[in-house]
Amino acid sequence: MIPEDRWSERAARVSFWSLNLGLGWMVFVSLFPLGILQLFESVNHGYYEARTLAFLTNPTNKMLEWLRLPGDLVFIIGGVLPLLYLCWLGVWHRGRPAVDPDLRAGTLFTTTPS
């Protein structure tokens, strides 16, 4: 969709790595540890206790949720913004589709005379 001279390989590379690194950060620094803590709470005190507001808002969980922020920023700034730029390039530099001159408007099939 984007002409080769307008394509930004650097933006695609930055977007790819930022999306993956940001997602990895979110998973391994925040979501995985929170899941382990909630599993531990569920096994020791029951499923209901692991879902209460008191457990979900305890200081350890709040800290782990804030530790997710750098991964979110890398994901959004380094991954989503360059991807949006590439999408904008695709829309801005789109070419006209090639049309076969033998086809007429509204013709779906062509047949050869027998």
N, CA, C and O atoms as CSV, one atom per row, in Angstrom:
chain,resi,resn,atom,element,x,y,z
A,1,MET,N,N,0.808,-1.195,0.000
A,1,MET,CA,C,0.000,0.000,0.000
A,1,MET,C,C,0.854,1.263,0.000
A,1,MET,O,O,0.490,2.262,-0.620
A,2,ILE,N,N,1.963,1.219,0.679
A,2,ILE,CA,C,2.817,2.398,0.771
A,2,ILE,C,C,3.938,2.255,-0.252
A,2,ILE,O,O,4.589,1.212,-0.313
A,3,PRO,N,N,4.169,3.290,-1.055
A,3,PRO,CA,C,5.295,3.214,-1.993
A,3,PRO,C,C,6.602,2.973,-1.240
A,3,PRO,O,O,6.783,3.446,-0.119
A,4,GLU,N,N,7.495,2.239,-1.866
A,4,GLU,CA,C,8.727,1.830,-1.185
A,4,GLU,C,C,9.574,3.017,-0.752
A,4,GLU,O,O,10.241,2.955,0.281
A,5,ASP,N,N,9.556,4.095,-1.524
A,5,ASP,CA,C,10.367,5.258,-1.157
A,5,ASP,C,C,9.768,6.034,0.023
A,5,ASP,O,O,10.458,6.853,0.631
A,6,ARG,N,N,8.506,5.790,0.352
A,6,ARG,CA,C,7.852,6.457,1.483
A,6,ARG,C,C,7.815,5.590,2.741
A,6,ARG,O,O,7.542,6.105,3.825
A,7,TRP,N,N,8.082,4.292,2.622
A,7,TRP,CA,C,8.011,3.359,3.749
A,7,TRP,C,C,9.123,3.652,4.742
A,7,TRP,O,O,10.263,3.909,4.354
A,8,SER,N,N,8.786,3.611,6.029
A,8,SER,CA,C,9.768,3.850,7.087
A,8,SER,C,C,10.080,2.532,7.790
A,8,SER,O,O,9.325,2.075,8.648
A,9,GLU,N,N,11.187,1.944,7.416
A,9,GLU,CA,C,11.615,0.690,8.041
A,9,GLU,C,C,11.933,0.910,9.522
A,9,GLU,O,O,11.687,0.039,10.356
A,10,ARG,N,N,12.475,2.072,9.830
A,10,ARG,CA,C,12.827,2.392,11.214
A,10,ARG,C,C,11.578,2.462,12.092
A,10,ARG,O,O,11.572,1.934,13.204
A,11,ALA,N,N,10.524,3.108,11.599
A,11,ALA,CA,C,9.281,3.202,12.380
A,11,ALA,C,C,8.673,1.822,12.587
A,11,ALA,O,O,8.156,1.532,13.665
A,12,ALA,N,N,8.727,0.973,11.572
A,12,ALA,CA,C,8.185,-0.387,11.711
A,12,ALA,C,C,8.994,-1.186,12.729
A,12,ALA,O,O,8.423,-1.917,13.538
A,13,ARG,N,N,10.301,-1.053,12.695
A,13,ARG,CA,C,11.168,-1.780,13.629
A,13,ARG,C,C,10.959,-1.291,15.060
A,13,ARG,O,O,10.856,-2.098,15.985
A,14,VAL,N,N,10.895,0.031,15.245
A,14,VAL,CA,C,10.676,0.597,16.584
A,14,VAL,C,C,9.317,0.160,17.115
A,14,VAL,O,O,9.193,-0.209,18.283
A,15,SER,N,N,8.301,0.200,16.262
A,15,SER,CA,C,6.967,-0.205,16.677
A,15,SER,C,C,6.936,-1.672,17.092
A,15,SER,O,O,6.377,-2.012,18.135
A,16,PHE,N,N,7.534,-2.543,16.278
A,16,PHE,CA,C,7.549,-3.973,16.580
A,16,PHE,C,C,8.197,-4.251,17.931
A,16,PHE,O,O,7.620,-4.939,18.772
A,17,TRP,N,N,9.395,-3.716,18.135
A,17,TRP,CA,C,10.110,-4.011,19.375
A,17,TRP,C,C,9.464,-3.344,20.579
A,17,TRP,O,O,9.448,-3.924,21.665
A,18,SER,N,N,8.935,-2.147,20.413
A,18,SER,CA,C,8.286,-1.473,21.544
A,18,SER,C,C,6.999,-2.180,21.951
A,18,SER,O,O,6.716,-2.310,23.142
A,19,LEU,N,N,6.222,-2.634,20.980
A,19,LEU,CA,C,5.004,-3.373,21.311
A,19,LEU,C,C,5.343,-4.642,22.088
A,19,LEU,O,O,4.698,-4.949,23.090
A,20,ASN,N,N,6.348,-5.374,21.631
A,20,ASN,CA,C,6.708,-6.620,22.302
A,20,ASN,C,C,7.348,-6.382,23.665
A,20,ASN,O,O,7.023,-7.080,24.625
A,21,LEU,N,N,8.249,-5.411,23.765
A,21,LEU,CA,C,8.886,-5.131,25.058
A,21,LEU,C,C,7.877,-4.561,26.064
A,21,LEU,O,O,7.894,-4.933,27.237
A,22,GLY,N,N,7.010,-3.668,25.611
A,22,GLY,CA,C,5.992,-3.106,26.512
A,22,GLY,C,C,5.037,-4.170,27.014
A,22,GLY,O,O,4.682,-4.186,28.193
A,23,LEU,N,N,4.620,-5.059,26.126
A,23,LEU,CA,C,3.722,-6.136,26.532
A,23,LEU,C,C,4.426,-7.101,27.489
A,23,LEU,O,O,3.833,-7.547,28.471
A,24,GLY,N,N,5.681,-7.420,27.204
A,24,GLY,CA,C,6.454,-8.281,28.098
A,24,GLY,C,C,6.603,-7.664,29.481
A,24,GLY,O,O,6.475,-8.350,30.494
A,25,TRP,N,N,6.876,-6.357,29.514
A,25,TRP,CA,C,6.991,-5.660,30.795
A,25,TRP,C,C,5.685,-5.753,31.565
A,25,TRP,O,O,5.680,-6.075,32.753
A,26,MET,N,N,4.564,-5.468,30.882
A,26,MET,CA,C,3.257,-5.510,31.550
A,26,MET,C,C,2.982,-6.895,32.135
A,26,MET,O,O,2.483,-7.015,33.254
A,27,VAL,N,N,3.306,-7.927,31.379
A,27,VAL,CA,C,3.006,-9.292,31.821
A,27,VAL,C,C,3.894,-9.706,32.979
A,27,VAL,O,O,3.396,-10.146,34.016
A,28,PHE,N,N,5.209,-9.571,32.817
A,28,PHE,CA,C,6.136,-10.150,33.792
A,28,PHE,C,C,6.394,-9.274,35.009
A,28,PHE,O,O,6.836,-9.782,36.039
A,29,VAL,N,N,6.132,-7.972,34.923
A,29,VAL,CA,C,6.356,-7.103,36.078
A,29,VAL,C,C,5.070,-6.872,36.866
A,29,VAL,O,O,5.116,-6.631,38.072
A,30,SER,N,N,3.917,-6.945,36.185
A,30,SER,CA,C,2.674,-6.626,36.870
A,30,SER,C,C,1.665,-7.771,36.883
A,30,SER,O,O,1.294,-8.254,37.953
A,31,LEU,N,N,1.223,-8.203,35.723
A,31,LEU,CA,C,0.116,-9.160,35.665
A,31,LEU,C,C,0.461,-10.527,36.240
A,31,LEU,O,O,-0.339,-11.104,36.977
A,32,PHE,N,N,1.625,-11.047,35.919
A,32,PHE,CA,C,2.017,-12.361,36.433
A,32,PHE,C,C,2.180,-12.347,37.957
A,32,PHE,O,O,1.628,-13.219,38.629
A,33,PRO,N,N,2.923,-11.380,38.528
A,33,PRO,CA,C,3.016,-11.355,40.001
A,33,PRO,C,C,1.664,-11.146,40.683
A,33,PRO,O,O,1.401,-11.748,41.724
A,34,LEU,N,N,0.795,-10.291,40.103
A,34,LEU,CA,C,-0.537,-10.111,40.689
A,34,LEU,C,C,-1.344,-11.399,40.645
A,34,LEU,O,O,-2.078,-11.707,41.584
A,35,GLY,N,N,-1.213,-12.143,39.573
A,35,GLY,CA,C,-1.909,-13.422,39.463
A,35,GLY,C,C,-1.408,-14.436,40.478
A,35,GLY,O,O,-2.197,-15.182,41.057
A,36,ILE,N,N,-0.101,-14.464,40.692
A,36,ILE,CA,C,0.471,-15.377,41.693
A,36,ILE,C,C,-0.025,-15.014,43.090
A,36,ILE,O,O,-0.400,-15.893,43.866
A,37,LEU,N,N,-0.028,-13.718,43.412
A,37,LEU,CA,C,-0.522,-13.287,44.725
A,37,LEU,C,C,-1.994,-13.628,44.899
A,37,LEU,O,O,-2.410,-14.065,45.972
A,38,GLN,N,N,-2.777,-13.434,43.856
A,38,GLN,CA,C,-4.200,-13.744,43.956
A,38,GLN,C,C,-4.427,-15.255,44.064
A,38,GLN,O,O,-5.323,-15.693,44.785
A,39,LEU,N,N,-3.635,-16.043,43.365
A,39,LEU,CA,C,-3.732,-17.502,43.496
A,39,LEU,C,C,-3.388,-17.935,44.917
A,39,LEU,O,O,-4.080,-18.769,45.502
A,40,PHE,N,N,-2.328,-17.372,45.465
A,40,PHE,CA,C,-1.927,-17.689,46.827
A,40,PHE,C,C,-3.038,-17.334,47.816
A,40,PHE,O,O,-3.350,-18.110,48.719
A,41,GLU,N,N,-3.626,-16.161,47.635
A,41,GLU,CA,C,-4.727,-15.730,48.514
A,41,GLU,C,C,-5.939,-16.654,48.362
A,41,GLU,O,O,-6.591,-17.000,49.347
A,42,SER,N,N,-6.226,-17.041,47.145
A,42,SER,CA,C,-7.375,-17.913,46.878
A,42,SER,C,C,-7.191,-19.293,47.501
A,42,SER,O,O,-8.132,-19.852,48.065
A,43,VAL,N,N,-5.995,-19.838,47.402
A,43,VAL,CA,C,-5.733,-21.171,47.954
A,43,VAL,C,C,-5.766,-21.135,49.481
A,43,VAL,O,O,-6.296,-22.051,50.109
A,44,ASN,N,N,-5.210,-20.092,50.078
A,44,ASN,CA,C,-5.133,-20.026,51.540
A,44,ASN,C,C,-6.417,-19.559,52.221
A,44,ASN,O,O,-6.744,-20.030,53.310
A,45,HIS,N,N,-7.150,-18.635,51.590
A,45,HIS,CA,C,-8.299,-18.039,52.271
A,45,HIS,C,C,-9.617,-18.179,51.500
A,45,HIS,O,O,-10.674,-17.801,52.006
A,46,GLY,N,N,-9.559,-18.714,50.294
A,46,GLY,CA,C,-10.787,-18.902,49.522
A,46,GLY,C,C,-10.899,-17.912,48.369
A,46,GLY,O,O,-10.307,-16.832,48.373
A,47,TYR,N,N,-11.682,-18.330,47.388
A,47,TYR,CA,C,-11.856,-17.522,46.175
A,47,TYR,C,C,-12.499,-16.179,46.486
A,47,TYR,O,O,-12.116,-15.157,45.917
A,48,TYR,N,N,-13.468,-16.178,47.380
A,48,TYR,CA,C,-14.166,-14.936,47.722
A,48,TYR,C,C,-13.191,-13.901,48.278
A,48,TYR,O,O,-13.240,-12.731,47.899
A,49,GLU,N,N,-12.317,-14.327,49.167
A,49,GLU,CA,C,-11.351,-13.396,49.771
A,49,GLU,C,C,-10.382,-12.836,48.734
A,49,GLU,O,O,-9.944,-11.691,48.844
A,50,ALA,N,N,-10.051,-13.633,47.738
A,50,ALA,CA,C,-9.115,-13.173,46.712
A,50,ALA,C,C,-9.746,-12.161,45.765
A,50,ALA,O,O,-9.039,-11.494,45.009
A,51,ARG,N,N,-11.072,-12.039,45.798
A,51,ARG,CA,C,-11.779,-11.108,44.917
A,51,ARG,C,C,-12.333,-9.894,45.649
A,51,ARG,O,O,-12.979,-9.042,45.039
A,52,THR,N,N,-12.084,-9.808,46.962
A,52,THR,CA,C,-12.621,-8.679,47.728
A,52,THR,C,C,-11.855,-7.405,47.418
A,52,THR,O,O,-10.709,-7.433,46.971
A,53,LEU,N,N,-12.522,-6.288,47.670
A,53,LEU,CA,C,-11.911,-4.986,47.445
A,53,LEU,C,C,-10.709,-4.771,48.368
A,53,LEU,O,O,-9.739,-4.113,47.992
A,54,ALA,N,N,-10.781,-5.326,49.567
A,54,ALA,CA,C,-9.669,-5.180,50.511
A,54,ALA,C,C,-8.392,-5.825,49.963
A,54,ALA,O,O,-7.303,-5.268,50.104
A,55,PHE,N,N,-8.526,-6.989,49.342
A,55,PHE,CA,C,-7.340,-7.635,48.769
A,55,PHE,C,C,-6.857,-6.901,47.522
A,55,PHE,O,O,-5.660,-6.674,47.351
A,56,LEU,N,N,-7.793,-6.535,46.658
A,56,LEU,CA,C,-7.410,-5.914,45.386
A,56,LEU,C,C,-6.782,-4.540,45.557
A,56,LEU,O,O,-6.039,-4.085,44.688
A,57,THR,N,N,-7.073,-3.873,46.677
A,57,THR,CA,C,-6.526,-2.527,46.885
A,57,THR,C,C,-5.446,-2.482,47.963
A,57,THR,O,O,-5.124,-1.407,48.470
A,58,ASN,N,N,-4.889,-3.631,48.316
A,58,ASN,CA,C,-3.834,-3.595,49.333
A,58,ASN,C,C,-2.571,-2.940,48.752
A,58,ASN,O,O,-2.430,-2.870,47.531
A,59,PRO,N,N,-1.660,-2.463,49.595
A,59,PRO,CA,C,-0.501,-1.707,49.116
A,59,PRO,C,C,0.398,-2.475,48.135
A,59,PRO,O,O,0.956,-1.878,47.214
A,60,THR,N,N,0.539,-3.771,48.323
A,60,THR,CA,C,1.383,-4.555,47.412
A,60,THR,C,C,0.780,-4.568,46.003
A,60,THR,O,O,1.496,-4.393,45.018
A,61,ASN,N,N,-0.521,-4.772,45.912
A,61,ASN,CA,C,-1.177,-4.791,44.610
A,61,ASN,C,C,-1.129,-3.420,43.947
A,61,ASN,O,O,-0.936,-3.313,42.736
A,62,LYS,N,N,-1.306,-2.370,44.752
A,62,LYS,CA,C,-1.223,-1.016,44.195
A,62,LYS,C,C,0.170,-0.753,43.621
A,62,LYS,O,O,0.306,-0.183,42.538
A,63,MET,N,N,1.210,-1.177,44.360
A,63,MET,CA,C,2.573,-0.963,43.879
A,63,MET,C,C,2.810,-1.720,42.567
A,63,MET,O,O,3.414,-1.175,41.642
A,64,LEU,N,N,2.339,-2.973,42.480
A,64,LEU,CA,C,2.523,-3.754,41.255
A,64,LEU,C,C,1.748,-3.152,40.092
A,64,LEU,O,O,2.195,-3.225,38.947
A,65,GLU,N,N,0.608,-2.568,40.367
A,65,GLU,CA,C,-0.139,-1.902,39.310
A,65,GLU,C,C,0.599,-0.663,38.810
A,65,GLU,O,O,0.588,-0.389,37.610
A,66,TRP,N,N,1.235,0.083,39.696
A,66,TRP,CA,C,2.007,1.250,39.273
A,66,TRP,C,C,3.283,0.847,38.539
A,66,TRP,O,O,3.769,1.583,37.681
A,67,LEU,N,N,3.825,-0.325,38.878
A,67,LEU,CA,C,5.017,-0.785,38.167
A,67,LEU,C,C,4.713,-1.153,36.713
A,67,LEU,O,O,5.630,-1.327,35.910
A,68,ARG,N,N,3.457,-1.269,36.385
A,68,ARG,CA,C,3.061,-1.569,35.011
A,68,ARG,C,C,3.182,-0.342,34.110
A,68,ARG,O,O,3.273,-0.481,32.891
A,69,LEU,N,N,3.183,0.839,34.686
A,69,LEU,CA,C,3.178,2.087,33.926
A,69,LEU,C,C,4.315,2.212,32.909
A,69,LEU,O,O,4.044,2.614,31.778
A,70,PRO,N,N,5.577,1.892,33.243
A,70,PRO,CA,C,6.626,2.008,32.218
A,70,PRO,C,C,6.358,1.116,31.000
A,70,PRO,O,O,6.614,1.521,29.865
A,71,GLY,N,N,5.852,-0.074,31.231
A,71,GLY,CA,C,5.521,-0.951,30.106
A,71,GLY,C,C,4.407,-0.377,29.257
A,71,GLY,O,O,4.441,-0.479,28.031
A,72,ASP,N,N,3.415,0.230,29.901
A,72,ASP,CA,C,2.326,0.882,29.166
A,72,ASP,C,C,2.859,2.027,28.306
A,72,ASP,O,O,2.459,2.184,27.152
A,73,LEU,N,N,3.756,2.816,28.871
A,73,LEU,CA,C,4.314,3.950,28.129
A,73,LEU,C,C,5.135,3.486,26.927
A,73,LEU,O,O,5.024,4.052,25.840
A,74,VAL,N,N,5.957,2.458,27.124
A,74,VAL,CA,C,6.730,1.920,26.004
A,74,VAL,C,C,5.791,1.393,24.931
A,74,VAL,O,O,6.015,1.627,23.743
A,75,PHE,N,N,4.748,0.687,25.331
A,75,PHE,CA,C,3.772,0.119,24.401
A,75,PHE,C,C,3.088,1.218,23.590
A,75,PHE,O,O,2.969,1.115,22.370
A,76,ILE,N,N,2.636,2.277,24.282
A,76,ILE,CA,C,1.871,3.324,23.606
A,76,ILE,C,C,2.772,4.257,22.800
A,76,ILE,O,O,2.532,4.474,21.613
A,77,ILE,N,N,3.805,4.811,23.432
A,77,ILE,CA,C,4.637,5.809,22.764
A,77,ILE,C,C,5.530,5.181,21.709
A,77,ILE,O,O,5.614,5.679,20.587
A,78,GLY,N,N,6.195,4.093,22.061
A,78,GLY,CA,C,7.128,3.480,21.115
A,78,GLY,C,C,6.490,2.512,20.149
A,78,GLY,O,O,7.054,2.239,19.089
A,79,GLY,N,N,5.305,1.976,20.495
A,79,GLY,CA,C,4.694,0.965,19.644
A,79,GLY,C,C,3.490,1.450,18.863
A,79,GLY,O,O,3.417,1.257,17.650
A,80,VAL,N,N,2.545,2.077,19.544
A,80,VAL,CA,C,1.301,2.466,18.890
A,80,VAL,C,C,1.487,3.711,18.029
A,80,VAL,O,O,0.969,3.763,16.914
A,81,LEU,N,N,2.212,4.713,18.515
A,81,LEU,CA,C,2.370,5.943,17.738
A,81,LEU,C,C,3.090,5.717,16.399
A,81,LEU,O,O,2.620,6.229,15.383
A,82,PRO,N,N,4.210,4.974,16.350
A,82,PRO,CA,C,4.802,4.700,15.033
A,82,PRO,C,C,3.889,3.867,14.136
A,82,PRO,O,O,3.888,4.041,12.917
A,83,LEU,N,N,3.116,2.968,14.732
A,83,LEU,CA,C,2.173,2.169,13.947
A,83,LEU,C,C,1.078,3.057,13.350
A,83,LEU,O,O,0.690,2.870,12.197
A,84,LEU,N,N,0.587,4.009,14.117
A,84,LEU,CA,C,-0.386,4.965,13.582
A,84,LEU,C,C,0.222,5.808,12.469
A,84,LEU,O,O,-0.450,6.125,11.488
A,85,TYR,N,N,1.489,6.170,12.620
A,85,TYR,CA,C,2.195,6.912,11.568
A,85,TYR,C,C,2.265,6.094,10.284
A,85,TYR,O,O,2.040,6.626,9.196
A,86,LEU,N,N,2.574,4.810,10.402
A,86,LEU,CA,C,2.624,3.944,9.221
A,86,LEU,C,C,1.242,3.791,8.590
A,86,LEU,O,O,1.121,3.753,7.365
A,87,CYS,N,N,0.204,3.704,9.416
A,87,CYS,CA,C,-1.161,3.634,8.881
A,87,CYS,C,C,-1.519,4.925,8.157
A,87,CYS,O,O,-2.148,4.898,7.100
A,88,TRP,N,N,-1.116,6.052,8.730
A,88,TRP,CA,C,-1.361,7.330,8.072
A,88,TRP,C,C,-0.646,7.380,6.720
A,88,TRP,O,O,-1.215,7.862,5.741
A,89,LEU,N,N,0.591,6.892,6.656
A,89,LEU,CA,C,1.302,6.838,5.374
A,89,LEU,C,C,0.545,5.987,4.368
A,89,LEU,O,O,0.470,6.335,3.189
A,90,GLY,N,N,-0.011,4.885,4.822
A,90,GLY,CA,C,-0.764,4.009,3.926
A,90,GLY,C,C,-1.995,4.683,3.361
A,90,GLY,O,O,-2.330,4.498,2.191
A,91,VAL,N,N,-2.673,5.465,4.190
A,91,VAL,CA,C,-3.869,6.162,3.716
A,91,VAL,C,C,-3.480,7.339,2.827
A,91,VAL,O,O,-4.109,7.569,1.794
A,92,TRP,N,N,-2.462,8.075,3.217
A,92,TRP,CA,C,-2.053,9.272,2.487
A,92,TRP,C,C,-1.489,8.947,1.103
A,92,TRP,O,O,-1.736,9.682,0.147
A,93,HIS,N,N,-0.746,7.868,0.991
A,93,HIS,CA,C,-0.064,7.533,-0.264
A,93,HIS,C,C,-0.709,6.377,-1.010
A,93,HIS,O,O,-0.067,5.739,-1.844
A,94,ARG,N,N,-1.952,6.108,-0.721
A,94,ARG,CA,C,-2.580,4.995,-1.425
A,94,ARG,C,C,-2.741,5.354,-2.902
A,94,ARG,O,O,-3.049,6.491,-3.259
A,95,GLY,N,N,-2.528,4.373,-3.722
A,95,GLY,CA,C,-2.651,4.587,-5.156
A,95,GLY,C,C,-4.006,4.133,-5.644
A,95,GLY,O,O,-4.770,3.494,-4.921
A,96,ARG,N,N,-4.283,4.470,-6.860
A,96,ARG,CA,C,-5.543,4.022,-7.441
A,96,ARG,C,C,-5.403,2.560,-7.828
A,96,ARG,O,O,-4.355,2.158,-8.333
A,97,PRO,N,N,-6.434,1.757,-7.604
A,97,PRO,CA,C,-6.361,0.349,-7.977
A,97,PRO,C,C,-6.312,0.204,-9.498
A,97,PRO,O,O,-6.925,0.973,-10.238
A,98,ALA,N,N,-5.577,-0.789,-9.928
A,98,ALA,CA,C,-5.485,-1.056,-11.358
A,98,ALA,C,C,-6.796,-1.665,-11.842
A,98,ALA,O,O,-7.313,-2.600,-11.232
A,99,VAL,N,N,-7.331,-1.132,-12.940
A,99,VAL,CA,C,-8.592,-1.618,-13.490
A,99,VAL,C,C,-8.312,-2.153,-14.885
A,99,VAL,O,O,-7.642,-1.512,-15.694
A,100,ASP,N,N,-8.832,-3.328,-15.144
A,100,ASP,CA,C,-8.684,-3.927,-16.467
A,100,ASP,C,C,-9.560,-3.142,-17.441
A,100,ASP,O,O,-10.769,-3.040,-17.231
A,101,PRO,N,N,-8.975,-2.586,-18.502
A,101,PRO,CA,C,-9.780,-1.778,-19.419
A,101,PRO,C,C,-10.846,-2.578,-20.160
A,101,PRO,O,O,-11.790,-1.989,-20.686
A,102,ASP,N,N,-10.722,-3.904,-20.216
A,102,ASP,CA,C,-11.718,-4.716,-20.907
A,102,ASP,C,C,-13.004,-4.857,-20.098
A,102,ASP,O,O,-14.062,-5.150,-20.655
A,103,LEU,N,N,-12.914,-4.653,-18.802
A,103,LEU,CA,C,-14.108,-4.791,-17.969
A,103,LEU,C,C,-14.935,-3.522,-18.034
A,103,LEU,O,O,-14.394,-2.417,-18.007
A,104,ARG,N,N,-16.215,-3.679,-18.117
A,104,ARG,CA,C,-17.128,-2.541,-18.142
A,104,ARG,C,C,-17.704,-2.351,-16.742
A,104,ARG,O,O,-17.720,-3.279,-15.932
A,105,ALA,N,N,-18.154,-1.192,-16.483
A,105,ALA,CA,C,-18.744,-0.909,-15.172
A,105,ALA,C,C,-19.950,-1.810,-14.946
A,105,ALA,O,O,-20.827,-1.911,-15.803
A,106,GLY,N,N,-19.989,-2.457,-13.803
A,106,GLY,CA,C,-21.106,-3.309,-13.452
A,106,GLY,C,C,-21.006,-4.723,-13.994
A,106,GLY,O,O,-21.868,-5.549,-13.696
A,107,THR,N,N,-19.994,-5.027,-14.774
A,107,THR,CA,C,-19.842,-6.367,-15.320
A,107,THR,C,C,-19.117,-7.236,-14.327
A,107,THR,O,O,-18.019,-6.903,-13.882
A,108,LEU,N,N,-19.724,-8.344,-13.978
A,108,LEU,CA,C,-19.100,-9.255,-13.037
A,108,LEU,C,C,-18.312,-10.332,-13.761
A,108,LEU,O,O,-17.188,-10.655,-13.375
A,109,PHE,N,N,-18.901,-10.887,-14.810
A,109,PHE,CA,C,-18.249,-11.954,-15.555
A,109,PHE,C,C,-18.172,-11.550,-17.023
A,109,PHE,O,O,-19.034,-10.841,-17.542
A,110,THR,N,N,-17.144,-12.012,-17.654
A,110,THR,CA,C,-17.056,-11.791,-19.094
A,110,THR,C,C,-17.113,-13.137,-19.789
A,110,THR,O,O,-16.566,-14.129,-19.307
A,111,THR,N,N,-17.770,-13.153,-20.909
A,111,THR,CA,C,-17.846,-14.393,-21.665
A,111,THR,C,C,-17.328,-14.134,-23.066
A,111,THR,O,O,-17.409,-13.023,-23.589
A,112,THR,N,N,-16.807,-15.164,-23.643
A,112,THR,CA,C,-16.337,-15.040,-25.026
A,112,THR,C,C,-17.437,-15.539,-25.950
A,112,THR,O,O,-18.088,-16.543,-25.661
A,113,PRO,N,N,-17.642,-14.846,-27.052
A,113,PRO,CA,C,-18.695,-15.305,-27.979
A,113,PRO,C,C,-18.314,-16.627,-28.596
A,113,PRO,O,O,-17.146,-16.863,-28.903
A,114,SER,N,N,-19.310,-17.509,-28.782
A,114,SER,CA,C,-19.061,-18.815,-29.377
A,114,SER,C,C,-19.277,-18.805,-30.867
A,114,SER,O,O,-19.108,-19.834,-31.522
